[in-house]
Amino acid sequence: MNLIGGDFDPPHTFSCGDTISADMMNEIFDYIKNANKTISASELIGTWSCLLSTTKSECRRAGWDNATDGRILPYVYNTDTLVMIDNDNGTYSYTTPIPNIFNCADYGSDSAGFGDWIVKNNVLYVVYSNGGVAGVATDDNNVKIVRLKKVSNTKLLMEYDSNPVFAECDKQNLPPIAPTLDNVTASGKTVSLAWADNSTDETGFKVLRRDSCDGSFSTVTTTSADATSYSDTVTAAGSYWYRVSAINSNGDSVASKIIRVDVE
């Protein structure tokens, strides 16, 4: 499976004339490195929204359409939801609406799998036909393999070994989109920050500051949702570094770019 460049979204974007710091470049390189590493089982846990493609005519029931976007596989199912669950015993379960994302021809009333294993970017899972016992294979041919490709921290590609089905899956229930820190200025000991709110689902923003070039960021304050500015008062002259992240119940966004300000 090939890495699709258009689907790889770096954590930051820059405009002409922007200065990129060394720690910002390291953050981007770490993001690229992590996006192409072996997928851990914990990264699959959660809810995914998947676009399915197939050549199988038996999958073409309600909800399947002819692909019109140049796909190699001619039939497409626009949205399906996959929920991966940790069984806490070394195996994993999934639930998915009809059609079963792992077996598109399965239009039974139960579309779930049990006793699945995740090994080195492969999901080994059990399929069963209508009327069978959920999660119990009737013969060796019912144990299937799905190959995984991690495009980014929130996007997976899935390719099936036995069925010509291909899935592009995006992680749901994510932290907000990162804000854009536009301006940081100092007047006396007061530092004023202004940023663009790029998300619609944040519950607030963390204003982060470090007091030395190689120091760690600490949270100065957490604002309310929809805030786009904050004024911080420091106690001493010197250089300070600021960034902002959006937060919600799913966690913190990628933090904004870092802006240094000199306080006299």
Secondary structure by P-SEA (a helix, b strand, c coil): cccccccccccccccccccccaaaaaaaaaaaaaaacccccccccbbbbbbbbbccccccccccccccccccccccccbbbbbbbbccccbbbbbbccccccccccccccccccbbbbcccbbbbcccccccccccccccccbbbbbbbbccccbbbbbbccccbbbbbbbccccccccccccccccccbbbbbbbbccccccbbbbbbbccccbbbbbccccccccccbbbbbccbbbbbbbbbbbcccccccccbbbbbbcc
